[in-house]
Amino acid sequence: MKQLIKQCVISAANQFGPHRFAGFGRDPQLWVLMYHRILPKEDIRYRLEEPGMIVTPETFALHLRQLKQHFDVIDLREWLELRAKGKPLPRRACAITFDDGWYDNYEFALPIIQQEQVPVTLFAVVEKIGTDFQFWPNLVSALLASNATNAMAEHPVFARALQQVSSVTDTSNREYMAAVIRALKQSSDVDIFAALDAIGWQQHLAFTLPRGLMNWDELRAMANSGWVKVGSHTCNHKRLNNTLPAADIIHEVVDSKTLLAQQLPEAIDIFCFPNGDYNTTALESVRSTYMAAVTTQRGIVNARTTPAHQLCRIGLHENVSYTARLLGARLSGWT
């Protein structure tokens, strides 16, 4: 019965959501879509990533074709500039964004973007581009895949998180991995990386970690494609909340723009908050440095009322969008 009700809700959301009828007597609206990784299911990186972070190349291509049918797919900066100048806006527009600067964006997403000819904004973690940096969730997932929970449990940061998910019986799947990562987000990035170093995470891996981020040549190739604009996702992907000193927040926000402009003359002045976190200091710094910013808060942007530096988005991943019907339901904002 629950499954039947769920399917009915999905069908109703797909058929009658605002993505189908926006514009009738309403302010113009903008759907800002949030992607992270584009990976085939047979790729080891797919198995090591949180479910909410991925769509397959086939699903991504499906998305772009569907979006072109239902929306004016527009460059995010172009929409923002039209709004700021008081010029007419599409009644129902869509802007596509990618977070982080993953190598697979260059490897798998760019060819599809070029084929479908849609504009995209990619938010890069500026000081990590071209390095062997791995985000801590990926290190944690690799440790879990290597059956290193005993070693992890020796450190209190990991012990607390593992205890919080101790009721999960199947510890071998990606949902368990995602639950551990959610529990760990109660700790600061600094504490998590310190805990990883303390247990000597490298010695507990059963395999070599695949490459994470792209390099500058690859990012330039994306920008030079004519379809990808690049914005800032901070210098080091630190969460901009009260656990981070104000000086560090300002460095992450301000210096990332400077460094990005040195590498990419056409870099745009739009910012993306890591993990969606920001405090007053972060928001004020972003407002004084960038024309706009995106969050992870879920919703549809209203042209009249949504602040430029707190743009909401709709996150897309494989489990909730691998068919046109599921995608439509997700775009409704109801599922």
N, C-alpha and C positions, 0 to 999 in steps of 0.2 A: 504493500500500500504506500509506504514512504517513497519507494522508487517511482511509483505511478504519479504521485503528487509532484515529485521533483521534475519529472518529464513534462508534466502539464505546465508547471511554472516556467520551465525553459522555453517551451513552445509559445506561451503567452508573451514572455519577455521578448522573444525574437520577433514576433509578429506585431506587437503593440507598443514596444518601447519607444522612447523619445528619438532614437536614431532613425525611426521610420517616419515620424511625424513632426520633427522639430521644425520650427519656422512659422507655424501657423499662429500668428498673433503673439509670438514670443520674441525675446531678444535673440540676436544671432548667438549661436552656440559653437563651441569648439571642443571636439574630442581629442585630447592629447593622449596618445597611446604609449605605454611604457614597455619596452623590450629590454632584455639583457643578452641572452645567448641564443644562437642559431646553430643547432647541432643535430646530426643524424643519430638515430637511436642506436645504431651499431657502434658509434664512437665511444671510446672509454670515457671521454669527458662528459658525455651524456649521463653515464651511470654514476659518475662522481659528483654530479651537481644536484642541488635542491630542485625538486619538481617545479616549484614556482618560478624558476629562473630560465626556462628553456621553451622554445618551440622548434620543431624540425624545419628543415628547408622547405619541405612540401607544404607544411602548414603555413609557413610565412608567406609563400607564394599565393596560397589560397586567400590569406588575409588581404594581401594587396589587391588582388583581383576583386574581392568583395567590397573593399573600401572604395575603390574607384567607381563602383556601381551606385553606392549609397551616399557618398560625400564628395565635396570639393576637397581633394587632398592637397594641402597647402603647406608651404614652408612656415615653420613656427615663427621665425623672425618677421616674415612678410605679414603674417596675420597680426602680430603685435604692432608693427609699424602702421598698418592700416587703421587699427583701433586707436592708436595714439594720435593719429592725424585726423580722426573723426571721419574717415572715408568709409564708404559702404563695405560691409563685410558679407561673405557668403552666409546664408541662413544656417547652413549645416556644414561645417568644415571639420577636417581631421588633420592633425599633425602627428607625425611618427617620431618617436625618440628612442634612443638606445643609451643605456648607462654603462659606464666603466671603460670601454675601449678594448673589449675582448678580441683576441686574434681571430676567433671564429666569425666575428662580424665582417672582417676583411675576407676571410676564406669562403664563407657560405652566404652571408647576407648581401654583400656588395653585388655579386653577379645577378641576384634576383632584383635588387633595387634598380640596377641598370636596365635589366630586361623590361621591368614594369614601369620604369621611368617615373618614380615617385620621389619627392624630396624627403630627406631625413635629417634629423639633428642628432649628433652623437656627442655625449658628454664624457670627456676623457679625464682620467685620474692622472694629472699632468706629470708629476715627478716619477710615476711608475711606468709610464710608456717607455718601451725599449729596455726594460730591466727584466730580471727573472722573478720579480715579485709575485707572490701568491697571496690572495685574500685569505684571511684566517678561516672563513667557513670552508674553503676548499682544502686547507690543511687538515681541518677537523674531519671532513668527509673522507679524506684519504686515510687518516688514522683509523677511522671506524671501519672502512673497507679493508684495512690491513689487520683487523681484529686486535687493535691495540688499546682496548678499553681498560685493561688492567693497568697499563702504564699511565693512561690518562687519569685514572682514578686516584693515582698517587698524589695528584696536585689538587688542592681544595677548589680552585676555580672549576676544573672539570668534574670533580667529585660532586659538587653541588648540582651542576647541570644534569649529570647522569642520574643522580638520585631523583630529580624532578620527573624524569621520564622512565623511571624504573617499572612503572605499571605496564609499559609497552612490552608485549610478549615477543613480537617478531622484531628482533634487533638487526636483521640483515637487509631490510629494505630502505628505500630512499626516504620514505615518510618518517622513519625513526631518525635518520640522519637530520632531516629538517627539524624535527622536534628538539633534538640536542642543540642545534644551532640557535633555534628560538630561545631556548633556556639560557644559552651562553650570552645572549644579547643583554642580559641583566648586568653583565660585567662590562667594563670599559674595554675598548680596543687595546689600550696599553696593557691592561692586566691579562687579556687573553694571549697576546703575543708573548708577554713575559712568561706565562704558563707554558706555552708551546716551547719556548727556549729552555725553560727549566727541566722539562722532561726529555729534551733532546729529540724533538719530533722526527728528525731525519732518520735516526737509527731504527725507528719503529715502522717505517714504511716498507711494504712488501713489493713495491714497484716504483718506477721513476714517475714523478708527477709530470703530466703533459704541460706544455707551454700555456701560460695564462694570457697575458696582454700582447697587443700588437706593438711593433716598433714604429719609430717616427716616419720611416719611409712608407710603411703600409698605411699609416694614418694620413700622410700626405696624398697617397694614391687615392684614398677614399675621398678626401677633400677635392682633389683635382678631377674627380669623376664628373663633377658638375651637379651631383645629386645629394651630396652629404655636406652639411655644415657642422663645425666642431665647436662645442662650448665647454665650459669648465665643470668638472665634478670634484673640485678641490685639488690640492697638491698630493695628498696621501690617503684620501678616502676616510678621514677621521670623522667620527660622528660629532656634529657641531652642537653639543648639548652642554649641560653644566659640569660634566666630568672633564671637559677640556678647558684649559686656561684661556682667558680672553686673547692673549697675545698669539697663541697657537691658532685660535679661530680666525683671527685677522690674517695670519700668514696663509692659512688654507684657502681663504676666500680671495684675498687681494693678490697675493703673489702668484696664484695659479693663473690668473688672467694675464699677468705680465709674462710669465714663462710661455704660456700658450701663444701669445702674440709674437714672441720671438721665434717660435718654430713654425707657425702657420700665419702668414700675414692676413689671411682672410678669416681668421678665427672670429667667432661672434661673441657678443657680450651677453650671453644667457647662461645661467648657473643652475646646477642641479644639486640639491641637498642629499648627501649620502644617508641612506636608510630613512630619508624623510625627516631627519632630526634637525631641529634648530631651536636656539634660545633667542632672547632679545638681542644679545650682542651679535649673533650670527645674522639675524634678519636685518638689523640696522647696517651691518657691514655689506651685506649683499645688496641692499637697496641703494647704497651710496656708490657701488662699484659696477653693477650690472643693470641693464635695461629691464630684465625679467628673470624669474627663477621658477623652476618646477619642483614640486614636492612628490611624495608618494601618497598623499591623501587622495582617496578615491572619489571621483566625481567628474562632472562635465563642466567646462568653463563657460560661464555666462559673460558675454561681451560687455555688459553694463556693470556688473557687480563684482566679478572676481578680481582680486588684486593681482597686479602684474608679477609680483614677487612671491606669490603663493598659489601658483597655478596647480590645480588638481589634475590627476591623470587616471587612466584606466590601465592596470597591469594585465598583460596577456601572457599566458603560458599554455603549454600543450594540453594539459588535462582539461582546461575549461574552454578550449577554442579550436579543437582539431577538426570540426565540421563547420559548415556555414551556419547551421542552426545554433550551435553552441556559441560561435562568435557573435551572432546577432543578439543572443541573450546576454552575453557579457557586455556588449556595447550599450545595452539598455541601462546599465547601472543597477539593475535589480538582482542580478545573480553574482 
